[in-house]
Amino acid sequence: MVKTALYVHLEAKPGKEKEVAEFLKGGLALVNNEPATTAWFGIQMGPSTFGIFDAFPDEAGRNAHLNGQVAAALMAKADDLFSKPPSISKVDVLAAKLPG
């Protein structure tokens, strides 16, 4: 069961949209090594608008992710890829359907 999540809003710099998409696709390999990351999605909502949604069983799992490789890679690339800093929101999961 998941109880906590993160939503990260990302705005690509002009001309960096493909790089952001590839960055998100590559993030999956890193997050697969995080046992407390129950679900992870790299998403595109518009031509330059992207995001990450990930869910965790508890606050410890969320904090482990925030201190993990994906978060470090995101912040390392932020100045190059994004028109403004990533907006990270901690959210609570009220209901979820996940594969069993």
DAKA-V191880 format. One record per pair of residues at least 24 apart in sequence whose ideal C-beta (glycine too) atoms are under 8 Angstrom apart, sorted by sequence separation. I is the first residue (numbers start at 1). J is the second residue. D is the distance in Angstrom with one decimal. If there is no record, write none. Layout:
BEGIN
((I J D) (I J D))
END
This chain:
BEGIN
((36 60 6.9) (37 61 6.8) (27 52 7.5) (36 61 3.0) (24 50 6.4) (36 62 7.9) (24 52 7.0) (36 64 5.4) (37 65 5.4) (62 90 6.9) (21 50 7.2) (36 65 6.9) (17 47 6.4) (20 50 5.3) (34 64 6.8) (17 48 5.5) (34 65 5.9) (14 48 7.3) (31 65 7.7) (34 68 5.8) (48 83 7.7) (2 38 4.9) (12 48 4.4) (33 69 7.4) (34 70 7.7) (2 39 6.7) (11 48 6.0) (12 49 7.7) (31 68 7.9) (11 49 6.1) (12 50 6.3) (30 68 7.5) (55 93 5.8) (10 49 7.4) (11 50 7.7) (30 69 4.5) (31 70 5.4) (9 49 7.7) (10 50 4.2) (30 70 4.8) (10 51 5.9) (55 96 6.7) (9 51 5.4) (10 52 7.3) (8 51 5.9) (27 70 5.1) (30 73 6.8) (7 51 6.5) (8 52 4.1) (7 52 7.4) (8 53 7.7) (6 52 7.0) (7 53 5.4) (27 73 7.0) (6 53 7.2) (27 74 7.8) (5 53 6.6) (6 54 5.3) (5 54 6.3) (5 55 4.3) (23 73 7.7) (4 55 7.2) (5 56 6.7) (23 74 8.0) (4 56 4.9) (2 55 4.0) (3 56 7.4) (4 57 7.8) (2 56 6.2) (3 57 6.3) (4 58 6.4) (23 77 6.2) (2 57 5.9) (3 58 5.9) (4 59 5.7) (1 57 6.4) (6 62 6.4) (4 61 7.2) (5 62 7.4) (39 96 7.9) (4 62 4.6) (23 81 6.5) (6 65 7.0) (39 98 6.2) (6 66 7.4) (38 98 6.7) (20 81 5.3) (19 81 5.9) (20 82 7.5) (16 80 7.4) (16 81 5.1) (8 74 7.4) (16 82 7.7) (13 80 7.8) (13 81 6.3) (12 81 6.3) (13 82 6.3) (14 83 7.6) (12 82 6.4) (13 83 4.9) (10 81 7.9) (11 82 5.9) (12 83 6.8) (10 82 5.8) (11 83 4.7) (11 84 5.7) (10 86 5.5) (9 86 7.0) (10 87 8.0) (8 86 5.3) (9 87 4.2) (8 87 6.9) (8 88 5.1) (9 89 7.6) (7 88 7.8) (8 89 7.5) (6 88 6.2) (7 89 4.7) (6 89 6.9) (6 90 6.2) (7 91 5.7) (5 90 7.8) (6 91 6.9) (4 90 7.1) (5 91 4.8) (4 91 7.4) (5 92 7.4) (4 92 6.2) (5 93 5.2) (3 92 6.9) (4 93 6.5) (3 93 5.7) (2 93 4.9) (2 96 5.2) (1 96 7.4) (2 98 7.0))
END
